[in-house]
Amino acid sequence: MKHLPIAGLLLLSLAACSRSPDSPEAAPAPAKDTATATAPADADLATTSPADPRADSPARLDGFGGARLGASIADVRSGFGAPLQVMNLDATGKPLPDDDNDDECYYLRPQGADEPRLMIEGRKLVRYEVFSTGIVAPGGGKVGMTLGELQLLYPERADLGPDKYDDNTQHLRVRPAQEGAGIIDFEVAPDGKVNGWRVGQTPQVDYVEGCL
C-alpha cells in the first residue's frame, strides 16, 4: 500500500475545507417587529379615544385628579388632593370667602396656583380650564400645539368651529366616544396655536364668557 507524503495530505485537507458545501444557505435573521419598533413612546397617544386617562396628566374626560365632573363641592374638595379657594377677589385683591352653598356659577382654584380653574355651578363641578403648557389634556393636546397637531391626535369626533367674538380664532370641539362623558374644547388663537382648553359637561363647556 502506497503512502502519500505528508505534504500531499495537507493539500487534500485544504482543498476539502475550501470547497463550497452543497447544503442550503443559512436562513436570514428574523425581521424586527415593525409594529413594536414604530409604536409611539407614549401609548396614550395611540389610543383611538381620548377618553382614556393619561399617565402623565391628571386631566380626564370625567374630571381632574380625584375631582369628578358632576361631583358635589364637598366631594371635589376632598378628592382634589389640595386646598381649594374661590378665584374671585374682593376690592382689596383678597380671595372672597368660600360659600359652598352658593348655587351661582363661580370658580375654584388650588391655593398657591392658578390652574386648573374649576367651574362650579349648582354646587357641582361642571367644567375645568387650563391656559398653560404644564397640564396635558385628555388624549395628548396641550397649549402651544398647532391646529394640525391637534387634528392628528383627535382624528375622530373633532369639530372645528368659529369663535363667538373673534373671526380669526377657532375652536376644536372633541366629542366623547361615550354619551355623557366630558367634551374638550381647544381654543386656537389667530397665530394657529392653542392658547387654552377646557373639559366639561354641556351646556357649561360651551359658556363662552365663563361664569359671566
Backbone hydrogen bonds, N-H to C=O, Kabsch-Sander energy under -0.5 kcal/mol:
donor,donor_aa,acceptor,acceptor_aa,energy
4,L,2,K,-0.5
8,G,5,P,-0.6
9,L,5,P,-1.8
10,L,6,I,-1.9
11,L,7,A,-1.8
12,L,8,G,-2.1
13,S,9,L,-2.0
14,L,10,L,-2.2
15,A,11,L,-2.0
16,A,12,L,-1.9
17,C,13,S,-1.8
18,S,14,L,-1.7
19,R,15,A,-0.8
34,T,32,K,-1.2
37,A,33,D,-2.5
38,T,34,T,-2.3
39,A,36,T,-0.6
43,A,41,A,-0.9
45,L,42,D,-1.2
46,A,43,A,-1.3
47,T,44,D,-1.1
52,D,49,S,-1.2
54,R,59,A,-0.5
57,S,54,R,-0.7
60,R,63,G,-2.5
63,G,60,R,-0.9
64,F,67,A,-2.9
65,G,58,P,-2.8
66,G,79,G,-0.6
67,A,64,F,-2.4
68,R,66,G,-0.7
69,L,62,D,-2.5
70,G,125,L,-3.8
71,A,68,R,-2.1
73,I,123,R,-1.2
76,V,72,S,-2.5
77,R,73,I,-2.8
78,S,74,A,-2.0
79,G,75,D,-2.3
80,F,76,V,-2.1
81,G,77,R,-0.6
85,Q,109,R,-2.8
87,M,107,Y,-2.4
90,D,94,K,-3.1
93,G,90,D,-1.7
96,L,88,N,-2.6
102,D,99,D,-1.9
103,D,101,N,-0.5
106,Y,120,I,-2.1
108,L,118,L,-2.5
109,R,85,Q,-2.4
111,Q,83,P,-2.4
113,A,110,P,-1.9
117,R,129,E,-2.1
118,L,108,L,-3.2
118,L,116,P,-0.7
119,M,117,R,-0.6
119,M,127,R,-3.1
120,I,106,Y,-3.5
120,I,118,L,-0.5
121,E,124,K,-2.4
122,G,103,D,-2.2
124,K,121,E,-0.9
125,L,71,A,-2.2
126,V,119,M,-2.4
126,V,124,K,-0.5
127,R,119,M,-1.1
128,Y,199,V,-2.4
129,E,117,R,-1.8
130,V,197,W,-2.6
135,I,132,S,-0.6
137,A,141,G,-3.1
140,G,137,A,-2.4
143,V,132,S,-0.6
144,G,194,V,-2.3
145,M,142,K,-1.7
147,L,192,G,-1.3
150,L,146,T,-2.0
151,Q,147,L,-2.4
152,L,148,G,-1.3
153,L,149,E,-1.5
154,Y,150,L,-2.3
159,D,157,R,-0.5
159,D,173,R,-2.7
161,G,171,H,-2.6
163,D,166,D,-0.7
163,D,169,T,-1.7
167,D,165,Y,-0.6
169,T,166,D,-1.5
170,Q,188,V,-2.5
171,H,161,G,-3.0
172,L,186,F,-2.3
173,R,159,D,-3.0
173,R,171,H,-0.7
174,V,172,L,-0.6
174,V,184,I,-3.0
175,R,157,R,-3.3
175,R,173,R,-0.7
181,A,178,Q,-1.8
182,G,61,L,-0.9
183,I,200,G,-2.6
184,I,174,V,-1.8
185,D,198,R,-2.7
186,F,172,L,-2.6
187,E,185,D,-0.5
187,E,196,G,-2.9
188,V,170,Q,-3.4
188,V,186,F,-0.6
189,A,187,E,-0.6
189,A,193,K,-2.7
192,G,189,A,-2.4
194,V,145,M,-2.8
195,N,187,E,-2.3
196,G,187,E,-0.8
197,W,130,V,-2.3
198,R,185,D,-1.8
199,V,128,Y,-2.3
200,G,183,I,-1.9
201,Q,126,V,-2.5
205,V,201,Q,-3.2
206,D,203,P,-1.7
207,Y,204,Q,-1.9
208,V,206,D,-0.9
210,G,207,Y,-1.1
212,L,209,E,-1.5
